[in-house]
Amino acid sequence: MRVRFYANLQTIAGREALDLPIHSGVNTMSDLFIYLSELFPNIRPQLFDEDNNLRQDAPVFVNGRNPRLNGAIDAQLQPEDVISLFSPISSGKINVEVVREPAAHKRV
């Protein structure tokens, strides 16, 4: 199984991809996210929200398909699967509000 990291996740993981052996104990997406958060502790806030659930704004693809669309986010993973993980997507509204905020009131 290959995990591909994109955007900020690539920086956090320090690599573009990670190959997992067949008998790594990673059988589901939940297993994978727990494994990755233990291997790369700084990746945890990128994948999980405050309630320990997978962030809804974190794009995840298995073999190029979004498993959320067919309710298979925690389906069984196969050794030949390629999982692509992207940084969470922020809403443009927040970014625009920060840009428009007067310089004296900007948050640091």
ChimeraX commands (.cxc) that place a marker at each C-alpha (Angstrom):
marker #1 position 0.00,0.00,0.00 radius 0.5
marker #1 position 1.28,3.44,-0.87 radius 0.5
marker #1 position 0.34,6.67,0.89 radius 0.5
marker #1 position 1.00,9.83,-1.11 radius 0.5
marker #1 position 1.27,13.16,0.70 radius 0.5
marker #1 position 0.43,16.50,-0.91 radius 0.5
marker #1 position 0.76,20.17,0.07 radius 0.5
marker #1 position 1.45,20.77,3.80 radius 0.5
marker #1 position 1.20,17.05,4.58 radius 0.5
marker #1 position 4.23,16.44,2.37 radius 0.5
marker #1 position 6.19,18.99,4.39 radius 0.5
marker #1 position 5.06,17.51,7.71 radius 0.5
marker #1 position 5.86,13.93,6.65 radius 0.5
marker #1 position 9.13,15.01,5.06 radius 0.5
marker #1 position 8.44,12.87,2.00 radius 0.5
marker #1 position 6.19,12.51,-1.00 radius 0.5
marker #1 position 5.12,8.95,-0.27 radius 0.5
marker #1 position 5.24,6.14,2.25 radius 0.5
marker #1 position 5.05,2.47,1.34 radius 0.5
marker #1 position 3.47,0.23,3.95 radius 0.5
marker #1 position 4.22,-3.50,4.05 radius 0.5
marker #1 position 1.29,-5.89,3.64 radius 0.5
marker #1 position 1.47,-7.00,7.28 radius 0.5
marker #1 position 1.75,-3.52,8.80 radius 0.5
marker #1 position -1.51,-3.85,10.76 radius 0.5
marker #1 position -3.11,-1.13,8.63 radius 0.5
marker #1 position -6.33,-2.62,7.30 radius 0.5
marker #1 position -8.77,0.32,7.21 radius 0.5
marker #1 position -8.62,4.07,6.75 radius 0.5
marker #1 position -9.00,4.49,10.53 radius 0.5
marker #1 position -5.99,2.23,11.05 radius 0.5
marker #1 position -4.05,4.27,8.51 radius 0.5
marker #1 position -4.86,7.62,10.11 radius 0.5
marker #1 position -3.93,6.36,13.57 radius 0.5
marker #1 position -0.69,4.87,12.22 radius 0.5
marker #1 position 0.22,8.10,10.43 radius 0.5
marker #1 position -0.55,10.26,13.48 radius 0.5
marker #1 position 1.75,8.06,15.58 radius 0.5
marker #1 position 4.50,8.08,12.94 radius 0.5
marker #1 position 4.18,11.83,12.27 radius 0.5
marker #1 position 2.63,13.45,15.38 radius 0.5
marker #1 position 2.36,16.88,13.68 radius 0.5
marker #1 position 0.10,15.39,11.02 radius 0.5
marker #1 position -2.66,14.63,13.54 radius 0.5
marker #1 position -4.32,18.09,13.53 radius 0.5
marker #1 position -4.31,17.95,9.73 radius 0.5
marker #1 position -6.32,14.70,9.75 radius 0.5
marker #1 position -8.42,14.80,12.94 radius 0.5
marker #1 position -10.73,17.41,14.45 radius 0.5
marker #1 position -11.03,18.24,18.17 radius 0.5
marker #1 position -13.48,15.34,18.65 radius 0.5
marker #1 position -10.98,12.84,17.19 radius 0.5
marker #1 position -12.98,12.40,13.97 radius 0.5
marker #1 position -11.55,12.58,10.48 radius 0.5
marker #1 position -11.71,16.20,9.38 radius 0.5
marker #1 position -14.41,16.78,6.81 radius 0.5
marker #1 position -12.23,19.36,5.06 radius 0.5
marker #1 position -9.29,16.96,4.60 radius 0.5
marker #1 position -9.42,15.53,1.06 radius 0.5
marker #1 position -8.74,11.79,0.97 radius 0.5
marker #1 position -8.64,9.60,-2.13 radius 0.5
marker #1 position -8.22,5.85,-2.55 radius 0.5
marker #1 position -7.03,4.89,-6.02 radius 0.5
marker #1 position -8.11,8.32,-7.26 radius 0.5
marker #1 position -11.64,8.08,-5.88 radius 0.5
marker #1 position -13.23,9.86,-2.96 radius 0.5
marker #1 position -14.39,7.13,-0.53 radius 0.5
marker #1 position -16.76,9.56,1.19 radius 0.5
marker #1 position -18.97,9.65,-1.90 radius 0.5
marker #1 position -19.96,6.01,-1.59 radius 0.5
marker #1 position -19.83,5.73,2.21 radius 0.5
marker #1 position -16.63,3.68,2.12 radius 0.5
marker #1 position -14.36,5.97,4.15 radius 0.5
marker #1 position -13.56,3.09,6.48 radius 0.5
marker #1 position -13.62,0.26,3.95 radius 0.5
marker #1 position -11.00,-2.47,3.98 radius 0.5
marker #1 position -7.79,-1.36,2.29 radius 0.5
marker #1 position -5.94,-3.60,-0.16 radius 0.5
marker #1 position -2.15,-4.03,-0.49 radius 0.5
marker #1 position -2.20,-2.48,-3.99 radius 0.5
marker #1 position -4.18,0.62,-2.93 radius 0.5
marker #1 position -2.78,4.12,-3.35 radius 0.5
marker #1 position -4.10,6.56,-0.76 radius 0.5
marker #1 position -3.67,10.26,-1.52 radius 0.5
marker #1 position -3.86,12.71,1.37 radius 0.5
marker #1 position -4.17,16.47,0.97 radius 0.5
marker #1 position -4.05,19.29,3.50 radius 0.5
marker #1 position -7.42,20.49,4.80 radius 0.5
marker #1 position -9.13,23.04,2.59 radius 0.5
marker #1 position -9.88,26.38,4.24 radius 0.5
marker #1 position -12.82,28.44,3.27 radius 0.5
marker #1 position -12.05,31.46,1.15 radius 0.5
marker #1 position -14.32,33.56,3.36 radius 0.5
marker #1 position -11.94,33.42,6.31 radius 0.5
marker #1 position -8.95,34.28,4.16 radius 0.5
marker #1 position -10.72,37.23,2.52 radius 0.5
marker #1 position -11.86,38.57,5.90 radius 0.5
marker #1 position -8.31,38.50,7.23 radius 0.5
marker #1 position -7.00,40.28,4.14 radius 0.5
marker #1 position -9.69,42.98,4.36 radius 0.5
marker #1 position -9.21,43.54,8.10 radius 0.5
marker #1 position -7.48,46.88,8.88 radius 0.5
marker #1 position -3.76,46.43,9.57 radius 0.5
marker #1 position -4.14,47.69,13.17 radius 0.5
marker #1 position -6.70,44.94,13.94 radius 0.5
marker #1 position -5.04,42.00,12.21 radius 0.5
marker #1 position -4.59,38.91,14.31 radius 0.5
marker #1 position -1.06,37.62,14.71 radius 0.5
marker link #1:1,2 radius 0.2
marker link #1:2,3 radius 0.2
marker link #1:3,4 radius 0.2
marker link #1:4,5 radius 0.2
marker link #1:5,6 radius 0.2
marker link #1:6,7 radius 0.2
marker link #1:7,8 radius 0.2
marker link #1:8,9 radius 0.2
marker link #1:9,10 radius 0.2
marker link #1:10,11 radius 0.2
marker link #1:11,12 radius 0.2
marker link #1:12,13 radius 0.2
marker link #1:13,14 radius 0.2
marker link #1:14,15 radius 0.2
marker link #1:15,16 radius 0.2
marker link #1:16,17 radius 0.2
marker link #1:17,18 radius 0.2
marker link #1:18,19 radius 0.2
marker link #1:19,20 radius 0.2
marker link #1:20,21 radius 0.2
marker link #1:21,22 radius 0.2
marker link #1:22,23 radius 0.2
marker link #1:23,24 radius 0.2
marker link #1:24,25 radius 0.2
marker link #1:25,26 radius 0.2
marker link #1:26,27 radius 0.2
marker link #1:27,28 radius 0.2
marker link #1:28,29 radius 0.2
marker link #1:29,30 radius 0.2
marker link #1:30,31 radius 0.2
marker link #1:31,32 radius 0.2
marker link #1:32,33 radius 0.2
marker link #1:33,34 radius 0.2
marker link #1:34,35 radius 0.2
marker link #1:35,36 radius 0.2
marker link #1:36,37 radius 0.2
marker link #1:37,38 radius 0.2
marker link #1:38,39 radius 0.2
marker link #1:39,40 radius 0.2
marker link #1:40,41 radius 0.2
marker link #1:41,42 radius 0.2
marker link #1:42,43 radius 0.2
marker link #1:43,44 radius 0.2
marker link #1:44,45 radius 0.2
marker link #1:45,46 radius 0.2
marker link #1:46,47 radius 0.2
marker link #1:47,48 radius 0.2
marker link #1:48,49 radius 0.2
marker link #1:49,50 radius 0.2
marker link #1:50,51 radius 0.2
marker link #1:51,52 radius 0.2
marker link #1:52,53 radius 0.2
marker link #1:53,54 radius 0.2
marker link #1:54,55 radius 0.2
marker link #1:55,56 radius 0.2
marker link #1:56,57 radius 0.2
marker link #1:57,58 radius 0.2
marker link #1:58,59 radius 0.2
marker link #1:59,60 radius 0.2
marker link #1:60,61 radius 0.2
marker link #1:61,62 radius 0.2
marker link #1:62,63 radius 0.2
marker link #1:63,64 radius 0.2
marker link #1:64,65 radius 0.2
marker link #1:65,66 radius 0.2
marker link #1:66,67 radius 0.2
marker link #1:67,68 radius 0.2
marker link #1:68,69 radius 0.2
marker link #1:69,70 radius 0.2
marker link #1:70,71 radius 0.2
marker link #1:71,72 radius 0.2
marker link #1:72,73 radius 0.2
marker link #1:73,74 radius 0.2
marker link #1:74,75 radius 0.2
marker link #1:75,76 radius 0.2
marker link #1:76,77 radius 0.2
marker link #1:77,78 radius 0.2
marker link #1:78,79 radius 0.2
marker link #1:79,80 radius 0.2
marker link #1:80,81 radius 0.2
marker link #1:81,82 radius 0.2
marker link #1:82,83 radius 0.2
marker link #1:83,84 radius 0.2
marker link #1:84,85 radius 0.2
marker link #1:85,86 radius 0.2
marker link #1:86,87 radius 0.2
marker link #1:87,88 radius 0.2
marker link #1:88,89 radius 0.2
marker link #1:89,90 radius 0.2
marker link #1:90,91 radius 0.2
marker link #1:91,92 radius 0.2
marker link #1:92,93 radius 0.2
marker link #1:93,94 radius 0.2
marker link #1:94,95 radius 0.2
marker link #1:95,96 radius 0.2
marker link #1:96,97 radius 0.2
marker link #1:97,98 radius 0.2
marker link #1:98,99 radius 0.2
marker link #1:99,100 radius 0.2
marker link #1:100,101 radius 0.2
marker link #1:101,102 radius 0.2
marker link #1:102,103 radius 0.2
marker link #1:103,104 radius 0.2
marker link #1:104,105 radius 0.2
marker link #1:105,106 radius 0.2
marker link #1:106,107 radius 0.2
marker link #1:107,108 radius 0.2
view
